[in-house]
Amino acid sequence: PLIQIALDSGFNSKATFNRAFKLYSSQTPSEYRKSKRLKS
């Protein structure tokens, strides 16, 4: 699950991970996952 990835990566919470992910990729983890599913 995403929360485990966030915690294992050193983030304190899923919200903090989501914020960092969005800053890096300009989309939320959910949006990223959906976009990759559509291309497959």
Residue pairs with C-beta under 8 A, 6 or more apart in sequence:
2 14
2 17
2 29
3 14
5 17
6 13
6 14
6 16
6 17
9 17
11 17
11 20
17 29
18 28
18 29
21 28
21 29
21 32
22 28
25 32
27 35
